[in-house]
Amino acid sequence: MSNELQSIKNRFGIIGNFPALNRALEKAIQVAPTDISVLVIGESGVGKEFIPKIIHSESKRKHQPYIVVNCGAIPEGTIDSELFGHEKGAFTGATATRKGYFEVADGGTIFLDEVGELPLQTQVRLLRVLESGEFMKVGSSQVQKTNVRIVAATNVNMMKAIQDGRFREDLYYRLNTVQIDMPPLRERKGDIHLLFRKFAIDFAEKYRMPELELEPGAVHYIENYTFPGNIRQLRNLVEQMTVVERNRHVTVEKLAEYIPMESHLPMVVNTPNSQKQSDFGSEREIMYKILFDMRSDINDLKSLTSELIKNRGTSDLSNHEKNLINRIYTPESQQNVAPSSLLYFENNNNNNNSAIQNPTIISEPENSYEDIEDIEIEEHRPESLSLQNNEKDLIIKALEKHKGRRNKAADELGISQRTLYRKIKQYNLEE
């Protein structure tokens, strides 16, 4: 680390050695002697306000005014008057002529904090100042000149603001001649404990109380906390604990009361029943497992439909029901059947009240039929063969894992033992 960089850190009380932080400070020192505009990007609370202070103190304007303007804190109706001034009588309440910040800071530096919150009308005025150094007071027709260096900062996603029409693109590129990025505190894990100690010393001296100290477990805890409020949140945390806590040794449990660790990441939890769950490794196998389960569900649904038909006790079916059963039980390769296809029911006797037996689709009169429970949709496309191969592999894995115990293998595959037995016969598998 250069002596100049360390000197800057000491002068402004900046703690930390994170590489991205050092790069931001070095860039600020490098551009300070020039008059180009600088845009500081970073989340709220990361310490963006140090960059314009460094730039101003290291520039030829260091003996001239330095003004900080929080653009988000000034109402839209008065911000033009605050920045550029107004003439007497320009609006209700304007009882006297007033100078704006750009006139007062002539020759110096203006820091526009939260510049992304500027109204569009004010953005037009600011663009003119950046391009020509000219501005007009509210209610005046006289053009005035100013020589001001502008350093802006924002925590807004500027490109999204431009796309949404909330910020002018030409103004963005004018402000962003040089961009300096300030890293969030969660990326500076090695600096978090240093900052805690620095704040603990400061507040112990301020409130005349003993200094807080973190136990080793608490150090690890605080370094892995996300700190959405960044350095500002850490500073407020230390100040609060300095005043409230009587025990000067901070434990993990005590720290968790102030900043509870919240995890939004999925976790794998081992449970006693975890061995019963499928442990297929790849996503491809998982997808095939899902398709396999769906296919088994369809076959079970067909069997259930068959039982309902047999138990109905009548062969009086509507045309809609006949067509529906044809679509369900006909193999896909035989879907385009002739209009004369019939739904045939085999009866044990000629009584009208006899129960309906197993329905079978007959596309040709000479075709044979078989029990509905043995009918399966067999597809002959290449992807269907691939599915069958993977289905076979899943069954083999399940049988090997459970050493041939069909009940265990069927539970893992999510099918009945009867279906598993039929699959074993279908694929000629030896247990």
N, C-alpha and C positions, 0 to 999 in steps of 0.2 A: 504494500500500500504506500502511495506517495505521501511525502510530508505535507504537501498542500491539501490533500484529501483528508488526512488526519487532523490538520489544523481546522478545516471547515467543520468537521464533526465535533471537535472540542468547542468551537465557538458557538455553534447552534445547538449543542446538546443532543446530537444525533447518535443513537446507540445501534450497533450492529455491524456485521462484516459480511452480510449476504451479498454474493456477486452482483445480482440484479440491482440491489440498492447502491452499491459502489458505482456501477455503470451510470445510474441515473444522476448521482452527485457529480461524477466526472464530466458528464455531458453538460450539466448546468454550469460548471466552472468553465468549460471550453467555450460555450456560447455567450457567456456573460459580457465580454468586452465588445460584442457586436450589438446592433440595434434590431436584430431580426425578432419576429414574434415567436413565442414559444407556447405550446399547448401541453399541459401536464395531464396525463390520463392515469386514473387509478380509482379504486373503490373508496367509499366514504370511510374516513378515519385512518387512512394509511400515512398521513403526513404530507399531503401535497403542498401545504402552505409553506414548507421549508424551501422548496425549489425557487419560487420567486424572490424570497428573501436573500437566498444565496446569489441569484443572478443580479439583483439590484446592488448588493454589497460589493460584488466583484466587478461591477461595471463603472464606466466613467460618470454615471448618473448617481453615484452613491451619496453625494452631498445634496442632491435634489429630493423633492418630495417622493414618498412611497405611500400609495393609497391602496387599501384593500376594499373591494366592493363585492359583497355577497349578492349576486344577481337573483338568487332564489328567494331572498328575504325582503326584497323591495317590491311593493305592489306594482302591478302592470300600469296603472294609471299615472304613477309618479316617477317611474324609473327613468324616463327621458329627461325629466327635470333634474333628477339627481345626477345623471351622467353629464348632461350638456348645459344645465342651467335654464333659467327662464327669465323673461322680462316681466316687469310689473304689470299686472292686469291680464296676463296671458291666460289665466284660468281663475276660477273662484278660489279665493284664499291667497292668491299671489299678490301680496300687498307691497312687495319690494322686489327689485331685481336681485337675482341670486346667481352666483357662479356655480357651475357644475364641476364634477371631479376632473374632467378633461382640461378644464381651464385652470383649476387649482394645481394640478399635477404637471403643468407645462414644464418640460425639461427633465421630468422624473419618470417614474414607473407606476403603472396601474396594474394591479392584480385583480382580474375578473374571475372570482371563484364561482363555481356552478354556472359557467357561461352557457351551458346547454338549456338553461331555464329562461333565457332572454326571449321576450316577445318578438315576433317577426318584424314589426315596425321598428323596434329598437335595433334589430340586427341590420336593417338597411342603413341606419345612421352610423352604426359602428363600422360597417364595411367602408363607408365613405371616409371615415377617420383613418382607417388603415391604409386606404389607397392614396389619399391626398393630404391627410392631416387637417382636413377642413371639417367644420361642424357649425351648426346654427342653434342658438338657444331657442327654447320653446316660446313661440309668440314673437320671434324676431325674424327679420328678413336679411340681416347682416351676417355675412360669412366670416367666421373667425378661424384662425390658424392655431394649431397646437403641435408641440413636439413631445410626444409621449410614447414610451415603449410599453407594449401590452404583453403581459403574461397571463394566459387563461388556464383554467383547470376545470375538469368535469369528471363526474362518475357515470355519465350517461353514455350509452352506446351511440356514438355520433352517426355512424353509418345508418343505423336503424332510424334515428331521428330524422336524417335527411330523406330516407325512403318514405317515412310517414308524413313528410312535409312540415315538420316542426323546427327544422333548422336549415338555413340556406347553405347550399353546397359551396358557393363561391366564398362565403365567409369562413366556412370550415377550412378550406385550403389556404386562405389568407392567415388564419390563426395558427394553422398547423405547419408553419414553415419548418419548425423543429419540434418533434414530439418526444416527450420524456415520459416513460412508463414507470410508475411506482408500484412495486410488488406488494401483494396482500400479506398480512402477518402470518397466515397459515402456511405460506411457502418459506417463511423465515424461521423455521423451527429452532435453529441454533441461537437465534437472537431473542427468543421469547423470554427465557430465563434471565438474560442480561437486562432486558427492559423491565422485568418484574423487580429485579434488585434495585435498579435505578429509581423507579417510582417508589419503592418501599423506603429507600433512603430519603427521598424528597419529602414524602408525606410524614415520615417519622419526625423529621426536623420541623415541618410546618405545624404539626399538631403536638409537638413535644411529647412523643410517645416512643416506646421501644420499636425497633425495626422488625418487620415481618421476615420470617425465614421459611423457606419451603423444604419439607422433607424430601428425600430422594424419590419416593413414589409420587409425591405431588408434582415434582419437576417433570417426571415422565408424563403425568396426566395433563399438565398445562401445555406441554409442548405438542401434544397430540389433539388438543382442542382446536376447533375450526376458527373461532373468533370472527364471527360475521361482522362485528363492529370494529375489527382490526385494533390498531394501537389505542384508539379512543376508548374502546371497550375494556382493554387491559388496564389502562390508566384508571378508569372509573372503578374497576374491580379492586385494584390495590388500595385506592383511597377509601372505598367502603369498608374493606376488611381491616384497614389500619384503625379506623374509628370504632368499628363495632366489636371486633374480636378481642377477647382478653388474652387468649393464648397466642403467644407470638410465634409458635411453631405450627405451621399450617400443614395439616394432613390431607390425604386424598379424600377422605370422607367429608372433611370440612370444605374443601375446595369444590367438591361435587354439589354441595348445597347451593353454591353461588352460580356455578356454570355446569349444569348436568350434561354429561356426555350423551349426545343423541346420534345414533347411527341410522343412516338412511340406506345402507347397503344391504343387499340380500345375504343371508347367512345359511350355512348348512348345519343343521342341528342333528346330532346323533341321538337317537332314541332307542329304547330296548326293542321296539318293533321294526327298526330300520332294516334288519336282515331280511324281513319279509318282503321288502320293496324290491322292485326290479333294479338291477345295477348295470344295465346295459350302458356301455361307455360312450358310444358315438351318437351324434344327433341323427344320423341316418337310421340307425337301428331303432332309436326312439320313435321316429316317424313311421317306420314299418310296424312297430309295436302298436301304434295308434290305429293304423290302417287294419292291422290284424284284429284288434278289438272291435272296430267298427264292422268288419266282415262277420265276426262271430255274433255280434248283436243282430245283424240282419238275418243270419241263419236261425237264431233263436226266435226272432219275430215271425219268421215264416212257419216255424214249428208251432208257435202259439196260434197263429192264424188257422193252421190246419186243424188243431184241436177244437177251436171255436166252431169251425165249419162242421166237423164231425158231430159235435154236441148240440148243434142247432136243432136237429131233429126234422128237418124238412129240406127238400131239394128245390124249393121255390125261390130261386135267386133272380134278381133283376139283371138286366143287360149290363148295367154299370158295374155290379158286383162281379159278373163273369169277366168283363174286360179287365177289371182290377186284378183279379186272381191270375188271369193270363199273363199280365205284365210282371207280377211278382214271381211266379213260378217258372216262367219260360226262360231258358238260358239265353243270354244276350245274343249269341250267334243265331238264335232262332226267333228273334223278336219280330221280324217281318213275316208273319204267318199269313196264310191265305184267309180271305174273309170267311171261308167256310169252316174255319177251325172251330172245334167244339170243346166245351168243358164237360168231361165225362165223369160220371160217378158210378162206382161199382157197388151194387146192392147185393146183400146176402140172400134176399128173397124178393118176391114181387109185391109184398104188402106196401101200401101207400105210406104207412107210418114208420117204415123201417128207417133206421138211422143212416145218415149219409156217411159213406165210407171215404177213403182217401181220394181226393180229386187229382186228376192227372190231365195234363194238357196233351191233346192229340192233334197234331198238325196234319197228319195223313191217316186215313182209316187203317192202313196196315201197320202203322207204327205201334210199337209196344209201349207200355207205360210201367211206372214203378212207384213205390211208396213215396209219398211226398217228403217224408222226413229224411230220405236218402238223397233228395235232389239238392244239389249245390250249384251255384252259378259258376261255371267254369269258363274262364276267358282265355283266349289264345293269343292275345297281343303280346309283344315283347315286354312291355312294362308289367303285364300281369305275370309273366314267367319270372321276372325279377322279384315281384312281390311274393310269389310262391317260394322261390329260393330263400328269401329272407325269412319267410314264415317258417320254413323248414329249419333254418339255422337257429331261430329263436326257440323252437321246440327242442332241438338237440341240446342247446345250451341249458335250458331249464331242466331237462331230464338228467344231464350230466351233473348239474349243480346239486340236484336233490337225489342223486344216485338211483334214478329210476322210480322214485316214489311219485306216482301219478297225481295224488291229491295235492302234494306240495307244488309240483310243476304246474298243475292247472291253476292253483291259486296265484302263482306268480304271473302266469300268462293272462289271468283274468277271464278264463273260460271254464266251462263245466268239464268234469272228468269224462263224460260221455263224448263231448266234442273233441277232447284231447285224444281219446281212444280212436275215434274216427280218423283224426289227422295222422295218428301213428300208422294206421292201416293204409291210409292214402299215400303216405310217403315211404312205406315199407321200412319203417324204422325199427331197429332192434334195441330193446332196452337193456 
